[in-house]
């Protein structure tokens, strides 16, 4: 079992063709341990929401890998990801 609750390894996110589209997230690598609290801070358009959407599995990773409890996010069905998002502007 992995000691990390979340592992992000060399993640890139492109909107549009890889290497020609908008490069929203560039070479992101980080590890978050179980029980740690982390805040993503940055200016508008720096990739915070794209990163969270990839972690939750709402967006595909263009390059790299994201693992939750040692399992690749893209291989897990949504119910098994144990990840949630609270949206800033929500409505019914």
N, C-alpha and C positions, 0 to 999 in steps of 0.2 A: 504494500500500500504506500502511496506517495505521501510525503510529509507536507506537500503544498496543497492547499485547497484549490488554487488557481495558478496555472502556469501558462504564460504567453511567450512564445518563442519565435522571434524574427518575423512578426506579423506585419504585412503590408495590406492595405485596402485601396483598391483603385475603383473609381466609378467610371465606367467606360472600358475601352481596351487596356489590358495590362501593359504598362510602360508607355502608354499614350494618353490614357484618360486622366482624370483628376486623381492625384495621389493623396488621399485623405489621411492615411495612417502610414508612417514610414518606419520600418525596422523596429517595431515595438517589442521589447523583451522585458518581462517582469515576473516575479513569483510572489504570491500572497499566501501566507500560512493560515491555517485554521484559526479562527478567532480574531484575526487582524482586521482593523478598520482602515480603509484606504479611501482617499478622496482624489478624484481626477479634476485638476484645476487647469484652466487655460483660457485663452481668448476665444472669441467666437470663430468657428471654422477650423479649430486646431485638431479635431478628430475625437473629441471626448464621446460624443453620442455614437459615432461610428464604432468606436472601441466597445462601448457597452452593448450595442446591437450585435456585434460579432460574438461577444461573450455569451449573450443570451441565445444565440443561434438564429436571430432574425436576419442577419446578413452573413453571406459567405466570406471567408477569408480569401484574399487573392493570393497570398503567399504566407508561409509559416504555419503555425499550429497553436491551437488553444485547447488546454486540457483542464477539466474540472475533476478534482480528486483522482488525477492520473488517467482519466478517460477522455479521448478526443471529443470535443463538443459536437462536431458534425456527424459522429457515429451514434450519438445518443438521441432517442426520441425526446421531444420536448418535456414530457412528464418525468423523465429520468435525469434531466439536467440540474435540478435543484437550484435554479437561478430565476430571479424575478426582477422586474423593472417597475418602478413607479413613474409614470409619465407626468411631465410638468403640466401640459395642457391636455386634459382628457375630457371626453364627453361621451354620452350614450348615443 
